[in-house]
Amino acid sequence: MPKSNNTSKTSDKNPKTSTATKESTKKSAKSATSTTSATLPPRYPTKQIFVGKVAIGGDAPISVQSMTFSKTKDIQATKEQIDRLALAGADIVRVAVHDLKDANALKELKSISPLPLVADIHFRYEYALIAAESVDCIRINPGNIGSKEKIQAVAKACNERGIPIRIGVNGGSLEKEFDIKYGATPTGMVQSALYNIKLLEDFGFDNIKVSLKASDTERTMSAYRQLRPLVCYPFHLGVTEAGTMFHSTIKSSMALGGLLMEGIGDTMRCSITGELENEIALARAILRYSGRQKQGITIISCPTCGRIEANLVEVVRAVESRISHITTPMQVSVMGCAVNALGEAKHADIAIAFGNKSGMIIKKGQILKKLPEAQLLEEFVAEVENLAQEMQEAQ
């Protein structure tokens, strides 16, 4: 992993900002590695900011966010979607501010939202000024927000309330100067981010997080990798316009999962053309399987073959459904025959393996019970819940 200098190359003209961010980074550098597994590189140490009460960067857990698709001015519909996201496990929610009615609805929406609220602003900087009066964060797209004076006005409004700004660079909408010089490339995205970071710093603003999103994995990963050693600010990860569940799962797992495993990323959104809850479920799964979140069940199940002694597809679905509420970090193995069962079970906390109209439950590598097939599922679920309770009490 390349060594980070933890400061922006563009911030030398602002000693106060540079000193503050260096101190913030020093304080968080050690603790940022505290939840890293033995096989993963530590997360890059970054300045810590807050979106509402949710810490981002530093030693904070990597947070998950999504965005409503309702018209924000429709407060009831938007609140219903925010509630769905909160129930699904989102930490932060973003809403679109498309017109003046959307902007004026933010104050009431913030008062009833169970999640910190981010206002997404394009083109009309004056909506950001209204939003800054009530929301927890402003996202601006440097490619379309307007002149330096408009950005300065947004920075001043956010500074007065102590709320952060996300510099949301999008590969498809770079500022004209960067698009002409670099095209829609990772270099163009990085240069846009550096320019806007320096702009905010020159205005005395350093409460910043950054995103560099493209619609493909290669440009997305390259942009984040290039920028990470150059600045101290936390990164919001995402692949923009990632598509339906199938396509987004592949793109997000490759790009976001890959970056997370390299120690890059402090908050994330998995963009999906589909149900809101799927974004949260996918993001949580990526965090878990990248090793950056130690929470929830990891299912190990064998591929189907001629040796299986049960309807394994249905069994795995049933197990997943019955134990999905468990948050204790556990590895649960579901095997369709005895051939691989004992070997695989050595690496699982608890396992179930099917035989000829019977099967066994294996706990910590040892056979716990041998039962008729009809009794296996219920007994296994009960044992998983008991083990989860034991592991939770032992922590």
Buried (B, 14 or more C-beta within 10 A) or exposed (E): EEEBEBBBEBBEEBEEBBEBBBEBBEBBBEBBBEBBEEEBEBBBBBBBBBBBEBBBBBBBBBBBBBBBEBBBBBBEBBBEBBBBBBEBBBBBBBBBBBBEEBBBBBEEBBEEBEBBBBBBBBEBBBBBBBBBBBBBBBBBBBBBBBEEEBBBBBBBBBBEEEBBBBBBBBBEBBBEEBBEEBEBBBBBBBBBBBBBBBBBBBBEBBBBBBBBBBBBBEBBBBBBBBBBBBBBBBBBBBBBBBBEBEBBBBBBBBBBBBBBBBBBBBBBBBBBEBEBBBBBBBBBBBBBBBBBBEBBBBBBBBEEEEEBBBEBEEBBEBBBEBBEEBEBBBBBBBBBBBBBBBEBBEEBBBBBBBBEEBBBBBBEBEBBBEBEBEEBBEBBBEBBBEBBEEBEEEE
